Each structure stands twice: as C-alpha cells, then as structure tokens.
Amino acid sequence: MPNPKRKHSKQRRDKRRSHDHAVAPTLGTCQNCGAAIVYHRICPECGHYKGKPAIEKQVSA
C-alpha cells in the first residue's frame, strides 16, 4: 500500500477538516409573534418575515 512521500502541512490538514463539525443554527425571535425562528427564514408560526406578512397561514379550527 502506498505511503505519503511528504508530510501534509497543518494548514492542509485543517482545510480538509473544516467541514467536519456541525454548528447549531442561530435563533432569533419573530418581530410579530415572538416565536423562536432561524435567521433569514419565514416564521413558521405566523408567516411573517422582517415584520411583514410573507405567506398566508391557515387558521386551524
């Protein structure tokens, strides 16, 4: 089995591993209803984005 001829640098190793760790998304609060939302997404509770209605939410009876 072939072995490496030269040592890989720390920089090269770390570039390869840069995507190995997962980071939890940053949460904010909806300006309309106060629910926890992921940034730059429409609120799943009320359908608002940046304080303006983006989609119509159906009211379940």
Residue frames as qw, qx, qy, qz and C-alpha x, y, z in Angstrom:
[[0.000, 0.889, 0.458, 0.000, 0.00, 0.00, 0.00],
 [0.426, 0.534, -0.042, 0.729, 1.45, 3.39, -0.92],
 [0.436, -0.649, -0.361, 0.508, 2.55, 5.78, 1.78],
 [0.172, 0.982, 0.080, 0.003, 2.84, 9.57, 1.53],
 [0.727, 0.311, -0.119, 0.601, 6.23, 10.82, 0.33],
 [0.164, 0.342, -0.233, 0.896, 5.94, 14.17, 2.11],
 [0.107, -0.411, -0.709, 0.563, 4.26, 15.40, 5.27],
 [0.020, -0.719, -0.497, -0.485, 1.00, 17.27, 4.78],
 [0.110, 0.281, -0.307, 0.903, 1.05, 20.67, 6.45],
 [0.022, 0.364, 0.730, -0.579, -1.24, 21.56, 9.36],
 [0.314, 0.370, -0.030, -0.874, -2.95, 24.09, 7.15],
 [0.430, 0.129, -0.715, -0.536, -3.76, 21.49, 4.52],
 [0.225, -0.197, -0.933, 0.198, -5.00, 19.05, 7.15],
 [0.086, 0.402, 0.538, -0.736, -7.20, 21.68, 8.80],
 [0.365, 0.259, -0.309, -0.839, -8.67, 22.81, 5.47],
 [0.399, -0.042, -0.866, -0.300, -9.78, 19.25, 4.85],
 [0.263, -0.341, -0.835, 0.342, -11.36, 19.00, 8.32],
 [0.077, -0.006, 0.131, -0.988, -13.07, 22.39, 8.21],
 [0.577, -0.141, -0.318, -0.739, -16.49, 20.89, 7.38],
 [0.461, -0.050, -0.880, 0.107, -16.39, 18.06, 9.89],
 [0.080, -0.266, -0.690, 0.668, -18.05, 19.85, 12.80],
 [0.094, -0.642, -0.631, -0.425, -21.69, 20.84, 12.87],
 [0.061, -0.016, -0.321, 0.945, -22.83, 24.17, 14.28],
 [0.089, 0.614, 0.754, -0.217, -26.33, 24.76, 15.56],
 [0.182, 0.604, 0.366, 0.684, -28.20, 27.50, 13.64],
 [0.088, -0.033, -0.349, 0.932, -28.51, 30.90, 15.26],
 [0.098, -0.638, -0.759, -0.088, -32.00, 31.54, 16.56],
 [0.016, -0.132, 0.086, -0.987, -33.79, 34.86, 16.78],
 [0.200, 0.456, 0.731, -0.467, -37.28, 35.95, 17.74],
 [0.183, 0.562, 0.633, 0.500, -40.10, 36.80, 15.38],
 [0.035, 0.052, -0.123, 0.990, -40.91, 40.53, 15.41],
 [0.488, -0.279, -0.367, -0.741, -44.61, 39.75, 15.00],
 [0.815, -0.385, -0.311, -0.300, -45.38, 36.83, 17.35],
 [0.347, -0.732, 0.523, -0.265, -42.18, 36.36, 19.35],
 [0.992, -0.023, 0.122, -0.021, -41.63, 32.72, 18.33],
 [0.457, -0.565, 0.565, 0.391, -38.10, 31.35, 18.00],
 [0.778, 0.617, 0.091, -0.072, -37.03, 31.32, 14.34],
 [0.725, -0.087, 0.294, 0.616, -33.85, 30.65, 12.37],
 [0.022, -0.658, 0.119, 0.743, -32.42, 33.88, 10.90],
 [0.205, 0.366, -0.545, -0.726, -33.37, 34.75, 7.29],
 [0.084, -0.224, -0.949, -0.206, -36.36, 32.40, 7.30],
 [0.451, -0.406, -0.270, -0.748, -40.11, 32.99, 7.33],
 [0.342, -0.234, 0.677, -0.609, -41.67, 32.46, 10.76],
 [0.236, -0.117, -0.934, -0.240, -43.37, 29.03, 10.76],
 [0.003, -0.421, -0.752, 0.507, -45.91, 30.21, 13.36],
 [0.229, 0.715, 0.337, -0.568, -47.32, 33.38, 11.79],
 [0.647, 0.517, 0.442, 0.345, -45.80, 33.53, 8.28],
 [0.054, 0.996, -0.031, -0.071, -44.09, 36.93, 8.71],
 [0.784, 0.095, 0.021, 0.613, -40.59, 37.91, 7.56],
 [0.321, 0.080, -0.098, 0.939, -38.90, 41.06, 8.91],
 [0.125, 0.349, 0.467, -0.803, -42.18, 42.19, 10.42],
 [0.476, 0.297, -0.256, -0.787, -44.14, 41.93, 7.15],
 [0.829, 0.120, 0.474, -0.272, -46.57, 39.19, 6.10],
 [0.001, 0.456, -0.763, -0.458, -44.83, 36.86, 3.67],
 [0.273, -0.113, -0.895, -0.334, -47.27, 33.94, 3.37],
 [0.630, -0.328, -0.046, -0.703, -50.87, 33.36, 4.37],
 [0.021, 0.124, -0.945, 0.302, -51.17, 30.96, 7.30],
 [0.536, -0.354, -0.592, -0.487, -54.34, 28.90, 7.55],
 [0.369, -0.356, 0.516, -0.686, -56.15, 29.14, 10.87],
 [0.381, -0.083, -0.917, -0.079, -56.95, 25.64, 12.11],
 [0.528, -0.396, 0.025, -0.751, -60.33, 25.44, 13.83]]
